[in-house]
Amino acid sequence: MDTLFAQLLAEPVLLAGIGLVVAAAVALGFVLGRRRAPPAISDEPTEERPRPSEAATVEIPPAEAPGLAEPPEKPAPPSLFERMSRGLARTRQALGGRLQGVFSRTRIDDAFFEELEDALIMADVGVGASSRLVALLKEDVRHGDVREPSALRARLQHHIVSLLGESAALAEPPAEGPLVILVVGVNGGGKTTTIGKLAARYVAQGKKVLLGAGDTFRAGAIEQLQIWAERAGADFVAHAEGADPAAVLFDALQAARARGSDVVICDTAGRLQSRKPLMDQLGKVTRVLDKAVPGAPHEVLLVLDATIGQNALSQARIFGEVVGVTGIVLTKLDGTAKGGVVVAVHAETGVPVKFVGVGEQVDDLRPFAARPFAAALLDLPEES
């Protein structure tokens, strides 16, 4: 009886508890819903939401059509004079102080000419060329063409240009077969780099170029030339290290004829001009080239390091006797105070300077021109 009474009493209590829980949940949901409800939309203006007609307007500029904006102008490439001027900076610094003292004199006398000749010799213009230039200036004074020392600087430029002559271009391709250029010089003069830069020039002109790795003795020479061939976009022919250079270059010319190449540039082993057996081997190379392509080589370029000064004259003489040098490439002109050697080499050998190296970039191998060279050497304006 007691158990039945307890069960009847518990059921209403349980139901009441459940009702309270449900009511509390409903109330909580209602409160949260009011907090999250969006604000009522009203047509009355408020400070927070002005009417559309009264709202401030913001002008948005139209987007530029793609491709219509003008690209920034590229700076013009430096002129030959500017490159020459930068390349001859060290020479000009060494020569400039002396020349400034000479040309600032108040009178033209023997002391003036002696000091001028000393300054030219110190810039490696050479004893012979310096004496010749001073003699020409004396003639100008004797004939009354020049009366002031300062005016002789421009006359000196004129005589340097006349001594160097007109710019000499490379040989034209023959009627049949490729143009064959043989490049010679001592190790360390920049021979392989010159070949690579020259190849890049021809490729840029639309020529099909092939490089022949005739320097088979120096370790790494073949790989170095191959890198330049890939960089310039030229074909490449080589044998194993230690192979006969003449055989390598003969095969290179045969390959060039078969592939329709326009230009073949032949590397050779660097050698000292005092090593007669090695120099004689160059004679063999030229004979083999002539058999492969009649008349080859059409150009023999001697690469000279401008930093060696008067030693370049000895190299030019000996190489000229062995292989008949047709043109000189003077490298590292930007790293020496001996840039006047350009005048000395041409004056002593009669071989034209066809290219000068005035930097490390591919396009820093520039055709030589006497007027901007002389102006840069003497620190005169380009148009002088």
Secondary structure, DSSP 4 states (H G I P E B T S, - for coil): -HHHHHHHHHHHHHHHHHHHHHHHHHHHHHHHHHHHSPPPP-SS--SSS--TTTSPP-PPPPPPPTT-SPPPPPPPPPPHHHHHHHHTHHHHHHHHHHHHHHHT-SS-SHHHHHHHHHHHHHTT--HHHHHHHHHHHHHHHHTTS--SGGGHHHHHHHHHHHHH-S--PPPPPPSSS-EEEEEE--TTSSHHHHHHHHHHHHHHTT--EEEE----SSTTHHHHHHHHHHHHT-EEE---TT--HHHHHHHHHHHHHHHT-SEEEE------TT-HHHHHHHHHHHHHHHHHSTT--SEEEEEEEGGGTTHHHHHHHHHHHHH---EEEEE-GGG-S-TTHHHHHHHHH---EEEEE-SSSGGGEEE--HHHHHHHHTT--TT-
